[in-house]
Amino acid sequence: MSFAIIETGGKQYKVSTSKILEIEKLDAKKGETIKFNNVLLLNDDQNTEIGNPSIEGATVEAKLLDNVKDRTILVFHKRRRKNSRKKNGHRQQHSKIQITKILAKGGKIIDEAKIVEKKKFIKETKKDKKKTEKK
């Protein structure tokens, strides 16, 4: 099983193809392809390549699924015996991505995801069938 370790948003993530991650918010639109050039480690079934600090020429491609907000975290400040209280809430923004390709130095594809589009299945009711038959 091949995987890579990338760095984005000050954090490191171990990624493999078709894996869905929540990372720090990226300035991109929904459905765009994002390239991560800061690859720290590449591993396929035969070889392991470690960067110093990163591997030049290696990239990881991902598809931006959505920009979402995390759950609310309450921030409460209280100064005792002064009747002073402050209550705030915070929702951190995240980007949901799906890893599509892991590329080595020369653009050689190490692993690629097989993306299957979901088809909407609309069930016809009896009334709809009768209407189409009358026409």
N, C-alpha and C positions, 0 to 999 in steps of 0.2 A: 504494500500500500504506500503510495507516494504522498508526501506532504511537504509543506514549507512553513517557515516561521517568518512572519512579516511584522513590521513596526508601523503603526499609524496612531495618531492622537496621543503619543507618549506612552503607548502600551504595546506589548508584543502578543501576537496571536498565532496559534498553531492552526493552519488551515489545510484542508484537503478539498478536492473538487466536489461540487454540489453541496457543500456545507453552508449553512445559513448562520450569519453572525450579526450581532449588534455591536457597532463600533461608535466612536465619537462622531458627531454630526459632520457630514461632508457637504460642501456647496455644489450639489449636482441635482439634476432633475430625475424624477422617477423613470426608471427604464434605461438610464444611461449606462455605458460601460466605463468602469473605473480601472486604472492601472496603478498598482502599487509597485514602485521601483525599489523600495527599501526592503529587500529580501535578505534576511540574516542567515538562513539555512535552507538548503534544498536536499530532499531525500527521495530517491526512487528505490526500486527493489534491489538494484545492484550497488549504486553509489550514494555517498553522502558528501555534500559539499558545504563547507562552513566558510562564511564570509569573514572579512577582517576590516571593518566591522560589518560590511554588507557585500553581497555578491554583485559585481558590476555586470550589467547586461541582463540580469535575471529579472523577470517581472511576474506578477500575479494579476490576472484579470478577474474582475468581478462585475456583477450586474446589480445596480441599486434597485432594491425592491420597494423601499418606502422610507420616508423620514418620519419617525415616531417620537413620542414623548414617554418618558419613564413614569413610574407611579409617583405620587406626591410625597415629598419628604417635608415634615414640619420642622421649622426652625423657630425655637422658642427661647427668648431671652427674658430672664427675671432677675431683678436686683432685690434682694431680700430686705425687708423692713423699709422700703422706700415707695411701695405701691407702684412700682414701675414694671410693666410687662410689655413684651412685643412678640407677636406671633405672625410668622410668615410661612408661606409654602413655596416649595421649589420643585419644578419638574424638569429634569435634565433631558436634552434632546439627543436622540440617537439616530443612526442610519442603519437600516437592515439591508445587508448585502448577501448575495449568493456567489460563491466562488465558481467561475466557469473554466478558467485555464491556469495552468502553472507552466511557465516558460523558463528554460535554462538560458545560458549565456548567449548562444548564437541564434536565439529565437526558436530553438528546438523545443517542441511541445513534450513535456514530461507527462502531463495528465490533462484530460479534457472531460468536462461534464457532459452528460447526455441530457439535454433539457427537453422535457416533454411538456408541451403546452396543454393546459386543461381545456377541454371542450365543454361548453355549456349544453346540457341535455334538457330540452324543454319537453315536458310530458303533455301530450294533448289530452284534453278532457273530452267527454262524450259530446258535450254541446258544440265544441269546436269541430269535431268530426262531422256532425250533422250539418253544420253551416257550410262546410266545404263540399259535402255531397250534394246539397241543394243547388249550389252554384253550377 
